[in-house]
């Protein structure tokens, strides 16, 4: 499916979002929701992921020996992206995205992490055919690996280096990830991490103004380790709008927040900044202050429940 939209469709959706936000007090839909997405249901649904290779299984890298692909010279390097709203809407079948339930058809122990990995794989393949053969991992921590042990996001993503869709460096090693912004990142993307199409995600349509979408789910502290047992939406298996039951997902910032906000531990940390209001599906792209505790969803403070994806090797 085409990952771009026309200027007119984009403008119409922004207008609708602002009317809804001002007239009804409801978090607006993202400007990326165009005609074919507008017909999706509001309820959180999951499409069949059987056609997507399970990213938790060992798979060969699609690159050839010299680091390039027979099909695409960039394929050998593509190893990082921020999940775009448009991709999450399409894969979830829901205009509000997945929320905190990332199982994507998976069941049993670690279903949330395995499902999130499959989502990464599916998005990578849609952006660059052939890249789904790589082993993709969502940068998410979890409280229980099935044996009672914590899972740390930093331990899931390989050793680096990692590159975006256009071949720009994101970080060269794990130590480079354990910083406020990834160390060694190309200056053009260091402060606005790119989505699966290589577009800095604050402006997914470069012809339009920037949107408030930088809250990215990680469940992690600044070192990429589990933040707390209540920071992962029940290990990415729940989209219930009940903080007492599910906790509040810990978020990083795909681009820095100038001046910070109340409750924000860091106004720039890409892994660990603030806790969202809840685990329900939700999208808000208009700057309306910090997380709205009355809404109890993953996007109330500026986002849509996006997350980071890494390939184990470039």
Backbone bond lengths (Angstrom), bond angles and torsions (degrees), N, CA, C in turn:
res aa  C-N    CA-C-N  psi(-1)  N-CA   C-N-CA  omega(-1)  CA-C   N-CA-C  phi
1 X - - - 1.460 - - 1.512 108.18 -
2 X 1.303 118.86 141.22 1.453 122.76 -176.90 1.505 109.50 -65.86
3 X 1.320 116.44 132.34 1.454 121.07 -174.81 1.528 112.83 -93.88
4 X 1.297 119.15 7.59 1.450 122.95 178.77 1.511 109.30 -112.50
5 X 1.332 117.38 163.18 1.446 119.69 175.21 1.511 109.06 -134.92
6 X 1.313 116.45 161.18 1.452 120.59 -179.80 1.509 110.03 -74.67
7 X 1.347 115.76 157.02 1.449 121.26 178.89 1.509 111.24 -60.86
8 X 1.345 116.88 -39.95 1.459 119.47 -177.65 1.513 111.61 -66.79
9 X 1.331 117.48 -41.90 1.473 120.14 179.22 1.512 110.38 -64.27
10 X 1.348 115.06 -40.81 1.461 119.94 179.58 1.527 110.31 -61.78
11 X 1.346 116.97 -45.07 1.457 120.67 -178.33 1.514 111.90 -64.32
12 X 1.347 116.40 -40.17 1.450 120.12 178.94 1.517 111.34 -61.30
13 X 1.352 116.46 -40.86 1.456 118.91 -178.57 1.525 111.37 -69.97
14 X 1.341 118.15 -37.47 1.463 120.73 176.77 1.518 109.83 -61.20
15 X 1.361 116.14 -43.90 1.457 119.25 179.08 1.510 111.47 -61.35
16 X 1.326 116.85 -44.10 1.466 120.65 179.30 1.513 111.10 -62.57
17 X 1.349 115.20 -40.99 1.466 119.21 -178.75 1.515 111.11 -63.10
18 X 1.346 116.83 -40.63 1.456 119.31 -177.90 1.516 111.78 -70.80
19 X 1.330 116.13 -35.64 1.467 119.17 176.12 1.512 110.39 -63.44
20 X 1.343 115.93 -45.38 1.467 119.74 -179.16 1.513 111.02 -62.39
21 X 1.339 115.16 -42.58 1.465 118.61 -176.71 1.506 111.78 -66.69
22 X 1.346 116.66 -40.92 1.459 120.02 -176.26 1.517 112.36 -80.47
23 X 1.316 116.69 -36.91 1.455 120.14 -174.05 1.502 113.92 -86.49
24 X 1.328 117.58 -26.55 1.456 119.48 -173.78 1.516 113.31 -123.04
25 X 1.328 117.16 -8.95 1.462 119.61 -179.14 1.503 112.64 70.98
26 X 1.329 117.63 24.03 1.451 122.22 -177.44 1.512 109.26 -103.14
27 X 1.330 117.61 142.20 1.455 120.47 177.09 1.514 109.09 -59.17
28 X 1.345 118.63 127.29 1.457 120.83 -174.13 1.504 113.40 -74.07
29 X 1.335 115.20 155.60 1.450 121.15 173.32 1.506 109.62 -72.36
30 X 1.315 115.45 154.40 1.448 122.06 178.34 1.518 111.59 -69.08
31 X 1.340 114.91 148.40 1.451 120.68 176.14 1.514 112.06 -63.63
32 X 1.328 119.02 -14.77 1.448 121.05 178.89 1.504 113.67 -80.18
33 X 1.330 118.77 -3.98 1.455 119.77 -179.11 1.520 108.33 -84.15
34 X 1.294 117.79 98.57 1.447 122.59 -177.31 1.509 109.98 -101.73
35 X 1.349 116.28 -171.88 1.458 120.85 -167.57 1.522 114.28 -50.22
36 X 1.338 117.61 -47.22 1.466 117.85 -174.87 1.514 112.34 -74.32
37 X 1.336 118.26 -16.95 1.458 121.31 176.88 1.520 110.92 -90.36
38 X 1.329 116.62 -25.36 1.458 119.83 -175.12 1.514 112.83 -63.72
39 X 1.322 118.15 -22.04 1.452 121.18 -179.51 1.518 112.83 -85.11
40 X 1.327 118.15 -2.06 1.456 120.83 -178.61 1.515 110.13 -69.74
41 X 1.336 117.91 153.18 1.464 120.57 179.78 1.512 111.53 -71.96
42 X 1.352 116.15 156.01 1.457 120.71 175.83 1.519 111.70 -78.94
43 X 1.317 117.87 -25.87 1.453 120.37 -178.66 1.512 110.08 -70.06
44 X 1.336 116.41 148.81 1.457 120.74 -178.90 1.518 109.28 -74.89
45 X 1.323 116.21 111.37 1.454 121.09 178.85 1.505 109.13 -125.55
46 X 1.320 117.08 158.95 1.453 122.16 -178.00 1.517 108.62 -124.43
47 X 1.329 115.77 130.51 1.454 119.34 179.58 1.512 109.57 -81.64
48 X 1.334 115.65 164.24 1.453 121.39 179.28 1.514 109.44 -68.29
49 X 1.316 116.97 124.20 1.460 120.85 -177.89 1.519 111.67 -103.56
50 X 1.328 118.37 15.00 1.458 120.50 -173.60 1.514 113.09 -63.81
51 X 1.335 116.76 -24.82 1.456 119.26 -178.75 1.525 112.11 -81.55
52 X 1.319 117.01 -9.79 1.450 121.21 -178.48 1.523 109.26 -91.89
53 X 1.325 117.04 130.01 1.455 120.08 177.86 1.515 109.82 -61.89
54 X 1.329 116.90 136.00 1.457 120.47 -179.89 1.519 108.85 -69.72
55 X 1.333 114.94 115.71 1.459 119.63 -175.16 1.513 112.84 -67.94
56 X 1.324 117.88 -14.12 1.453 119.14 179.71 1.521 111.81 -82.68
57 X 1.322 117.19 -9.45 1.456 120.35 177.19 1.523 109.33 -86.06
58 X 1.335 117.31 151.27 1.454 120.32 178.01 1.510 109.37 -70.37
59 X 1.335 115.07 129.84 1.443 120.45 -179.22 1.520 108.53 -137.07
60 X 1.335 118.10 148.02 1.454 119.86 179.22 1.512 111.37 -72.83
61 X 1.327 116.07 148.61 1.455 120.31 174.10 1.521 108.45 -71.74
62 X 1.342 115.48 140.47 1.451 119.88 -176.22 1.518 112.39 -79.29
63 X 1.330 118.38 -4.37 1.447 119.49 -178.90 1.517 110.71 -83.54
64 X 1.322 115.28 154.58 1.453 120.31 178.02 1.510 108.69 -89.33
65 X 1.336 116.43 -178.84 1.451 120.71 -169.23 1.521 114.04 -58.75
66 X 1.328 117.87 -34.93 1.468 118.79 -176.90 1.522 112.87 -85.71
67 X 1.334 118.12 8.85 1.450 121.60 175.57 1.506 114.48 91.61
68 X 1.311 118.71 3.17 1.451 121.65 177.14 1.510 109.87 -114.91
69 X 1.304 116.16 162.54 1.458 121.09 -179.03 1.507 109.84 -102.19
70 X 1.317 115.18 147.23 1.451 119.72 175.73 1.516 110.45 -64.29
71 X 1.337 116.65 -29.18 1.460 120.09 -177.17 1.521 112.46 -91.27
72 X 1.333 117.18 -32.52 1.455 120.18 -173.86 1.514 108.50 -155.34
73 X 1.335 116.08 123.24 1.455 120.02 -175.60 1.516 112.08 -61.59
74 X 1.356 117.57 -25.57 1.450 120.40 -179.49 1.507 113.29 -83.82
75 X 1.315 118.52 -13.54 1.450 121.72 -173.88 1.523 112.17 -59.85
76 X 1.328 116.53 -37.61 1.459 120.07 -177.55 1.508 113.86 -64.95
77 X 1.352 118.79 -17.32 1.455 121.12 -177.44 1.528 113.51 -108.48
78 X 1.286 119.29 -25.14 1.463 122.73 -175.08 1.524 109.76 -58.29
79 X 1.328 116.94 111.59 1.467 119.67 -173.44 1.529 113.62 -151.04
80 X 1.323 118.04 14.29 1.466 120.59 176.31 1.523 109.74 -155.60
81 X 1.340 114.90 143.29 1.461 119.54 167.71 1.525 110.25 -165.26
82 X 1.323 113.90 159.63 1.458 123.50 168.25 1.530 106.44 -91.56
83 X 1.315 117.74 130.89 1.465 119.00 178.07 1.526 109.86 -67.17
84 X 1.311 117.11 126.36 1.463 120.62 -179.77 1.523 110.79 -78.08
85 X 1.313 115.16 156.35 1.465 119.59 175.64 1.516 110.71 -59.47
86 X 1.309 116.74 -45.18 1.462 120.22 -177.07 1.536 111.38 -56.91
87 X 1.333 116.66 -43.98 1.459 120.14 -179.99 1.522 111.66 -64.25
88 X 1.339 117.02 -42.20 1.463 119.90 -179.38 1.526 111.46 -68.53
89 X 1.321 117.60 -36.31 1.460 120.17 175.55 1.520 110.74 -61.33
90 X 1.307 116.43 -45.51 1.462 120.14 -175.70 1.533 111.82 -69.36
91 X 1.329 117.17 -41.50 1.460 119.52 -178.32 1.523 112.15 -73.22
92 X 1.323 117.23 -32.67 1.463 120.04 179.90 1.523 112.19 -81.77
93 X 1.343 117.52 -22.20 1.456 120.69 -173.40 1.518 111.80 72.05
94 X 1.339 117.14 24.56 1.462 121.94 -173.70 1.517 108.93 -140.76
95 X 1.319 117.11 127.91 1.464 120.30 178.87 1.516 112.63 -60.67
96 X 1.336 117.53 -22.92 1.455 121.55 179.95 1.531 112.74 -93.01
97 X 1.322 118.50 1.96 1.454 121.66 178.50 1.523 113.23 81.44
98 X 1.323 115.65 -164.98 1.469 121.92 -176.62 1.523 113.16 -82.86
99 X 1.325 118.34 -24.39 1.455 118.84 -166.94 1.517 109.05 67.38
100 X 1.336 116.61 -146.61 1.459 120.66 -178.27 1.518 114.74 -87.93
101 X 1.320 117.77 2.52 1.469 121.50 179.55 1.523 109.14 -99.65
102 X 1.332 116.12 101.92 1.458 121.87 -175.55 1.525 112.26 -109.07
103 X 1.313 117.98 21.97 1.465 119.51 -175.10 1.518 113.69 -63.91
104 X 1.303 118.91 -31.41 1.469 123.18 173.23 1.534 111.82 49.70
105 X 1.337 114.81 43.75 1.451 119.95 178.22 1.518 115.13 92.14
106 X 1.321 118.18 -7.75 1.460 121.25 -179.45 1.528 110.88 -81.10
107 X 1.321 116.57 152.91 1.460 122.57 177.45 1.526 109.47 -134.48
108 X 1.335 115.95 166.58 1.453 120.33 175.63 1.521 112.75 83.73
109 X 1.358 116.77 -170.64 1.461 121.31 -178.69 1.525 111.55 -57.05
110 X 1.321 115.55 140.98 1.463 122.32 178.50 1.522 113.43 61.80
111 X 1.324 117.20 23.07 1.469 119.38 -178.08 1.522 111.69 -60.03
112 X 1.338 117.12 -37.86 1.457 119.74 -179.54 1.513 112.21 -64.26
113 X 1.333 116.93 -45.92 1.462 120.02 179.62 1.525 111.21 -67.87
114 X 1.324 117.19 -42.68 1.471 119.61 -179.51 1.527 110.87 -65.22
115 X 1.326 116.26 -38.11 1.451 119.39 177.02 1.519 111.73 -66.21
116 X 1.334 116.93 -41.79 1.466 120.45 178.19 1.527 110.79 -62.47
117 X 1.324 116.83 -39.17 1.463 119.88 176.78 1.525 110.88 -61.98
118 X 1.313 116.64 -39.83 1.469 120.27 178.31 1.527 111.43 -66.27
119 X 1.320 115.94 -35.83 1.464 119.22 176.38 1.527 109.37 -63.11
120 X 1.336 116.98 -44.75 1.466 120.09 176.52 1.522 111.28 -56.88
121 X 1.322 116.56 -46.00 1.459 121.24 -178.56 1.520 111.20 -62.02
122 X 1.324 116.23 -44.10 1.458 120.51 -179.41 1.522 111.54 -63.18
123 X 1.335 117.04 -42.83 1.459 120.45 -179.29 1.528 110.75 -67.41
124 X 1.329 116.72 -42.17 1.462 119.93 178.71 1.523 110.94 -59.90
125 X 1.314 116.90 -44.54 1.462 120.93 -178.76 1.523 111.21 -64.29
126 X 1.327 116.81 -39.74 1.460 120.41 179.42 1.528 110.99 -65.33
127 X 1.331 116.94 -34.84 1.454 120.41 -179.20 1.522 112.00 -76.96
128 X 1.334 116.62 -43.84 1.457 121.76 -178.49 1.518 109.03 -137.82
129 X 1.332 117.73 95.37 1.459 120.47 -177.97 1.527 111.74 -52.07
130 X 1.329 114.37 132.08 1.457 121.47 -176.75 1.507 112.59 105.04
131 X 1.340 117.65 -25.11 1.459 120.07 -177.51 1.521 112.04 -75.04
132 X 1.337 117.75 -13.97 1.451 120.29 175.64 1.517 112.75 -68.37
133 X 1.332 117.37 -12.14 1.468 120.78 176.06 1.521 111.69 -74.61
134 X 1.316 117.23 -15.87 1.461 119.95 176.10 1.535 109.55 -75.71
135 X 1.301 116.30 162.30 1.455 121.68 176.42 1.527 108.03 -91.18
136 X 1.329 116.41 110.22 1.461 122.42 -177.04 1.525 110.40 -102.67
137 X 1.320 115.39 143.18 1.452 121.58 178.93 1.528 109.72 -131.66
138 X 1.334 115.98 136.28 1.459 121.01 172.71 1.525 108.74 -77.76
139 X 1.324 116.38 138.48 1.467 121.02 179.19 1.533 107.69 -82.87
140 X 1.333 114.72 79.88 1.463 122.40 -177.00 1.523 109.31 -137.24
141 X 1.310 116.40 139.04 1.458 121.55 172.02 1.522 109.47 -96.43
142 X 1.321 117.27 161.52 1.460 122.79 178.37 1.519 108.96 -145.12
143 X 1.325 115.75 154.95 1.466 120.55 -175.99 1.517 113.45 -83.55
144 X 1.336 116.70 -23.94 1.469 119.34 -173.09 1.520 109.98 -144.07
145 X 1.309 116.48 118.90 1.464 121.18 179.79 1.522 113.06 -84.65
146 X 1.322 116.35 7.51 1.465 121.04 -176.01 1.511 111.85 103.86
147 X 1.342 115.46 -16.82 1.462 120.89 177.98 1.519 111.45 -119.71
148 X 1.330 115.80 12.95 1.450 120.51 178.16 1.510 114.99 89.46
149 X 1.326 118.06 3.89 1.459 121.84 -178.89 1.526 111.18 -99.71
150 X 1.318 115.73 146.28 1.458 120.46 176.76 1.522 110.64 -71.49
151 X 1.324 115.24 150.69 1.461 122.59 173.96 1.524 106.95 -113.89
152 X 1.326 116.45 127.16 1.461 121.46 -178.84 1.524 110.06 -104.67
153 X 1.308 115.66 130.16 1.463 120.13 -177.40 1.525 112.16 -55.38
154 X 1.318 117.30 -40.03 1.460 120.64 -176.18 1.522 111.96 -62.93
155 X 1.331 117.25 -24.62 1.464 121.02 -179.70 1.523 112.92 -85.22
156 X 1.323 117.22 -3.33 1.468 120.52 -173.81 1.530 113.50 -97.60
157 X 1.330 117.86 -11.00 1.468 118.20 -162.66 1.520 115.12 -111.00
158 X 1.319 118.18 11.67 1.458 119.76 178.95 1.512 112.18 85.50
159 X 1.329 115.29 -165.67 1.463 121.46 -174.14 1.519 113.72 -107.82
160 X 1.323 118.16 -10.12 1.454 121.57 -178.13 1.524 111.33 87.77
161 X 1.312 118.49 177.43 1.469 126.46 1.11 1.529 111.60 -75.51
162 X 1.356 114.64 169.09 1.458 120.64 178.65 1.527 109.41 -129.49
163 X 1.324 114.43 144.75 1.463 121.35 -176.31 1.532 109.44 -132.88
164 X 1.315 115.11 152.90 1.464 118.42 177.49 1.526 110.63 -83.64
165 X 1.310 115.73 -176.82 1.477 122.30 -175.90 1.523 112.38 -58.49
166 X 1.340 117.31 -27.26 1.466 121.41 -177.99 1.523 112.59 -99.26
167 X 1.341 116.78 8.85 1.452 120.39 176.04 1.515 115.35 86.04
168 X 1.334 118.06 11.25 1.457 121.01 179.02 1.532 110.18 -84.25
169 X 1.322 117.20 142.85 1.462 121.74 -178.79 1.528 110.25 -68.06
170 X 1.332 115.72 132.44 1.463 122.18 171.99 1.531 109.41 -99.20
171 X 1.313 117.65 -46.86 1.463 123.57 174.68 1.519 107.09 -162.83
172 X 1.320 116.45 155.61 1.464 119.51 -177.58 1.515 113.40 -99.40
173 X 1.344 117.93 -19.17 1.461 120.43 -179.62 1.524 109.54 -159.76
174 X 1.323 116.24 175.48 1.467 120.62 -177.98 1.520 112.25 -61.48
175 X 1.316 116.39 -40.65 1.467 118.94 -179.64 1.524 110.46 -58.65
176 X 1.308 116.80 -34.64 1.451 120.87 178.65 1.516 113.26 -67.22
177 X 1.336 116.41 -23.64 1.460 120.42 176.99 1.522 111.95 -79.20
178 X 1.338 116.73 -25.15 1.463 120.72 -175.33 1.525 110.64 -88.43
179 X 1.311 114.90 55.60 1.451 122.37 -179.19 1.523 108.29 -142.30
180 X 1.323 116.78 167.61 1.459 120.02 -178.26 1.527 111.36 -56.02
181 X 1.343 116.41 -47.84 1.452 122.98 169.83 1.519 106.40 -123.07
182 X 1.340 118.91 148.72 1.466 119.80 -177.75 1.530 112.33 -54.44
183 X 1.334 116.67 126.93 1.455 122.11 -178.68 1.526 109.91 -74.20
184 X 1.315 115.70 133.76 1.456 120.88 178.16 1.506 113.90 86.43
185 X 1.335 117.72 2.22 1.464 120.39 -179.33 1.522 110.32 -66.00
186 X 1.316 115.44 146.58 1.456 121.13 173.85 1.534 108.47 -53.75
187 X 1.331 118.39 131.59 1.466 120.48 -176.76 1.523 114.43 -56.78
188 X 1.321 117.30 -25.07 1.468 119.61 -178.54 1.519 112.82 -73.98
189 X 1.331 117.60 -14.94 1.468 119.95 -177.95 1.524 113.60 -127.15
190 X 1.325 118.49 -6.95 1.469 121.04 -174.41 1.517 112.22 -57.88
191 X 1.309 117.02 -37.46 1.464 120.40 -177.80 1.521 113.24 -106.10
192 X 1.294 117.03 13.96 1.469 121.50 172.99 1.520 107.13 -159.09
193 X 1.316 115.69 84.61 1.467 120.92 -172.42 1.530 110.56 -63.16
194 X 1.331 117.20 140.62 1.465 121.29 -170.34 1.528 114.03 -87.73
195 X 1.323 114.39 153.44 1.459 120.12 175.77 1.524 111.14 -82.23
196 X 1.320 117.03 -171.30 1.462 121.58 -174.23 1.522 113.90 -64.90
197 X 1.311 117.70 -15.20 1.456 121.01 176.67 1.521 112.62 -97.36
198 X 1.332 116.97 5.59 1.456 120.85 179.88 1.512 113.42 80.56
199 X 1.324 117.89 13.13 1.457 122.42 -178.91 1.524 109.18 -96.28
200 X 1.338 119.17 123.97 1.464 120.07 175.29 1.532 109.71 -50.47
201 X 1.321 116.34 127.71 1.460 120.33 -161.28 1.522 115.46 -75.90
202 X 1.334 118.25 -13.36 1.454 117.90 177.77 1.531 111.72 -68.36
203 X 1.327 115.72 -24.17 1.466 120.69 176.57 1.520 108.68 -128.04
204 X 1.341 117.60 74.78 1.472 119.67 -177.66 1.518 113.15 -60.80
205 X 1.331 117.37 -25.71 1.453 122.08 167.74 1.525 106.31 -111.45
206 X 1.340 117.98 102.13 1.462 120.74 -174.87 1.525 114.12 -60.03
207 X 1.334 117.58 -16.18 1.462 120.14 179.37 1.527 112.01 -83.09
208 X 1.324 116.60 -5.57 1.466 121.54 -176.57 1.532 110.77 -116.29
209 X 1.318 117.83 163.27 1.468 120.09 178.12 1.532 111.97 -62.90
210 X 1.314 114.87 160.04 1.459 120.42 176.82 1.527 110.42 -64.74
211 X 1.344 115.37 153.04 1.461 121.23 178.96 1.528 109.20 -120.73
212 X 1.319 116.59 162.75 1.466 122.05 -177.25 1.524 108.74 -92.09
213 X 1.325 117.22 88.92 1.465 120.61 -169.91 1.518 113.98 -137.27
214 X 1.329 118.76 24.12 1.464 118.85 -165.13 1.523 115.87 -90.68
215 X 1.319 120.55 -4.12 1.466 120.42 177.81 1.525 109.98 -70.85
216 X 1.339 116.51 117.95 1.460 123.21 -178.72 1.524 109.97 -120.16
217 X 1.304 116.88 127.79 1.462 121.29 -178.11 1.529 110.61 -68.00
218 X 1.336 115.54 132.49 1.461 120.99 174.61 1.525 112.32 -136.65
219 X 1.347 117.97 -32.35 1.464 120.83 -174.10 1.515 112.31 64.44
220 X 1.335 117.10 22.80 1.468 121.25 -167.37 1.518 112.95 -128.19
221 X 1.341 114.48 157.19 1.454 120.46 171.34 1.533 109.49 -86.97
222 X 1.319 116.50 -174.12 1.463 119.83 -173.63 1.520 113.82 -67.30
223 X 1.321 117.46 -17.56 1.467 121.40 176.56 1.527 112.19 -91.89
224 X 1.327 116.37 2.73 1.462 119.36 -179.76 1.513 113.30 82.21
225 X 1.326 116.97 15.99 1.458 122.16 179.05 1.527 109.57 -103.77
226 X 1.330 116.40 161.31 1.459 121.31 -178.14 1.520 110.97 -48.64
227 X 1.339 116.93 127.72 1.458 121.84 -179.85 1.522 110.45 -75.29
228 X 1.329 116.82 -50.38 1.465 121.74 176.42 1.524 108.24 -167.00
229 X 1.328 115.85 166.40 1.462 120.41 -179.61 1.514 112.32 -68.04
230 X 1.342 117.56 -14.50 1.465 120.64 -178.34 1.533 112.58 -108.59
231 X 1.328 116.35 17.68 1.468 119.90 -174.89 1.526 113.32 -109.01
232 X 1.357 117.35 14.48 1.475 119.39 -171.15 1.530 114.30 -128.85
233 X 1.339 118.47 16.73 1.471 120.54 -178.61 1.527 111.34 50.36
234 X 1.339 113.81 51.68 1.473 121.18 -177.96 1.528 110.37 54.86
235 X 1.319 113.90 51.06 1.471 122.09 179.77 1.526 111.87 57.29
236 X 1.340 114.11 43.78 1.463 123.40 173.20 1.521 112.59 63.13
237 X 1.348 114.72 39.27 1.471 120.25 178.00 1.522 112.85 -122.37
238 X 1.342 118.20 3.25 1.456 119.21 -174.51 1.524 111.92 -134.26
239 X 1.324 115.11 135.43 1.459 122.42 172.64 1.529 109.98 -119.06
240 X 1.316 116.26 24.09 1.459 121.73 179.90 1.527 109.51 -73.51
241 X 1.324 117.10 135.57 1.463 121.45 -179.76 1.527 109.99 -87.65
242 X 1.319 114.35 70.64 1.463 121.06 -178.94 1.523 108.15 -152.27
243 X 1.328 116.64 98.81 1.466 120.63 -176.06 1.524 112.45 -62.28
244 X 1.331 117.25 -31.98 1.455 119.94 179.51 1.521 110.83 -62.17
245 X 1.319 115.84 -34.62 1.462 121.26 -179.12 1.519 112.47 -84.82
246 X 1.313 117.19 -44.77 1.464 120.80 -168.53 1.520 114.75 -105.35
247 X 1.332 118.51 -13.40 1.443 120.38 -173.38 1.521 111.53 77.70
248 X 1.331 115.76 -163.83 1.458 122.34 -178.90 1.524 109.47 -129.69
249 X 1.316 118.38 123.37 1.469 119.98 -176.44 1.523 111.92 -66.79
250 X 1.328 115.14 135.32 1.460 120.54 176.06 1.526 109.39 -80.04
251 X 1.334 115.25 137.72 1.453 122.06 -173.03 1.525 111.87 -121.50
252 X 1.327 115.12 145.61 1.451 122.27 165.55 1.518 108.85 -105.66
253 X 1.335 116.06 177.57 1.463 121.27 -176.46 1.528 110.03 -117.84
254 X 1.316 116.34 118.19 1.468 119.53 178.39 1.521 110.93 -70.37
255 X 1.325 117.10 -21.58 1.473 122.22 169.42 1.525 107.46 -143.01
256 X 1.332 117.97 148.47 1.471 121.11 -174.01 1.520 113.24 -67.30
257 X 1.323 114.89 153.01 1.461 122.63 175.81 1.524 109.19 -102.93
258 X 1.318 117.32 110.35 1.464 120.82 -179.93 1.525 110.08 -62.60
259 X 1.327 116.20 124.53 1.452 120.84 175.75 1.514 115.22 86.22
260 X 1.317 118.14 -13.65 1.453 120.88 178.77 1.516 113.49 70.96
261 X 1.336 115.36 -175.43 1.462 123.04 178.83 1.510 109.27 -147.37
262 X 1.328 118.18 160.21 1.467 119.87 175.01 1.533 110.70 -57.48
263 X 1.327 116.50 135.63 1.452 121.41 179.68 1.510 114.30 85.05
264 X 1.320 117.39 -3.44 1.458 121.50 -178.16 1.522 109.48 -90.81
265 X 1.338 116.97 119.23 1.458 120.74 179.54 1.521 111.52 -73.00
266 X 1.312 116.37 -31.12 1.460 121.69 177.89 1.516 108.19 -144.87
267 X 1.317 115.98 139.69 1.457 119.68 178.34 1.513 111.97 -92.50
268 X 1.345 116.87 5.26 1.461 119.46 -175.86 1.519 114.52 -139.71
269 X 1.340 118.90 -15.86 1.459 119.58 -171.82 1.520 111.72 -65.94
270 X 1.302 115.92 126.75 1.466 120.58 -174.82 1.531 112.17 -75.01
271 X 1.341 118.05 -17.27 1.463 122.21 -179.81 1.523 112.09 -102.58
272 X 1.327 117.12 -43.44 1.463 121.19 -165.57 1.522 110.49 -137.25
273 X 1.319 116.24 106.23 1.451 119.52 -179.28 1.519 113.44 -132.46
274 X 1.344 117.19 -50.60 1.457 120.88 -169.80 1.525 109.73 -156.96
275 X 1.324 116.43 159.26 1.463 121.07 175.02 1.522 109.07 -99.93
276 X 1.310 116.29 133.15 1.462 120.49 178.16 1.528 109.90 -76.41
277 X 1.337 115.39 172.69 1.471 120.20 -171.38 1.520 113.49 -77.41
278 X 1.329 118.38 -17.98 1.454 121.04 -178.90 1.508 111.52 175.24
279 X 1.326 116.22 -170.37 1.459 122.10 -171.73 1.528 114.35 -109.10
280 X 1.323 117.77 -1.06 1.447 119.88 179.92 1.516 112.45 -66.36
281 X 1.331 118.17 157.29 1.465 120.45 173.37 1.528 109.45 -64.19
282 X 1.308 116.78 143.06 1.453 119.26 179.22 1.507 112.01 -177.63
283 X 1.325 115.69 149.11 1.461 122.47 -178.38 1.520 108.83 -133.53
284 X 1.323 116.45 129.66 1.461 121.15 172.00 1.519 107.93 -143.94
285 X 1.331 117.25 118.74 1.457 121.84 -178.23 1.521 112.98 -115.37
286 X 1.314 117.24 6.02 1.453 121.27 176.31 1.522 108.95 -103.65
287 X 1.319 116.93 136.57 1.450 120.37 -178.96 1.523 109.25 -70.08
288 X 1.337 115.12 112.15 1.463 121.31 -174.99 1.521 111.15 -132.48
289 X 1.338 116.59 25.28 1.453 119.81 -177.31 1.518 110.97 94.43
290 X 1.325 117.06 -168.48 1.453 122.15 -177.86 1.511 112.82 -75.19
291 X 1.336 117.35 -174.68 1.462 121.03 178.56 1.522 112.34 -51.83
292 X 1.315 115.34 135.04 1.461 122.59 -179.03 1.529 108.70 -92.96
293 X 1.317 116.99 106.67 1.464 120.45 -174.42 1.522 113.06 -65.00
294 X 1.322 117.76 -16.70 1.457 120.47 178.23 1.527 111.94 -78.30
295 X 1.321 117.35 -14.81 1.462 119.96 -173.75 1.531 113.16 -95.17
296 X 1.316 117.58 -33.52 1.469 123.46 175.99 1.515 113.09 54.77
297 X 1.334 116.47 48.25 1.461 119.16 174.38 1.521 110.99 -135.69
298 X 1.316 116.19 171.55 1.466 122.51 -171.57 1.517 113.36 -76.16
299 X 1.347 118.41 -9.91 1.450 120.08 -175.39 1.505 115.52 -117.96
300 X 1.314 119.10 5.52 1.463 120.76 -168.44 1.522 113.59 -61.80
301 X 1.333 118.02 -29.67 1.453 120.51 -176.55 1.506 114.78 -96.53
302 X 1.328 117.33 5.81 1.458 120.73 179.95 1.509 112.12 124.20
303 X 1.345 115.75 75.90 1.455 119.47 -179.14 1.508 111.95 167.96
304 X 1.343 115.53 -159.94 1.462 121.05 -173.52 1.531 112.35 -156.64
305 X 1.324 117.16 15.60 1.463 119.56 -177.98 1.511 113.09 80.13
306 X 1.325 116.68 31.89 1.463 120.44 175.34 1.513 111.41 -74.59
307 X 1.318 116.22 167.95 1.465 121.35 176.00 1.525 108.95 -154.94
308 X 1.324 116.09 172.05 1.455 122.42 -176.43 1.526 110.34 -96.51
309 X 1.320 116.19 146.03 1.463 122.19 176.81 1.524 109.86 -125.76
310 X 1.338 116.21 136.07 1.465 123.22 178.42 1.524 109.53 -128.01
311 X 1.318 116.62 141.76 1.458 120.59 168.36 1.530 107.97 -89.26
312 X 1.326 116.65 144.42 1.463 119.67 -177.44 1.513 112.34 -63.10
313 X 1.319 117.42 -29.06 1.454 120.90 175.05 1.518 108.63 -145.24
314 X 1.333 117.65 146.70 1.460 119.92 -178.53 1.528 112.00 -73.45
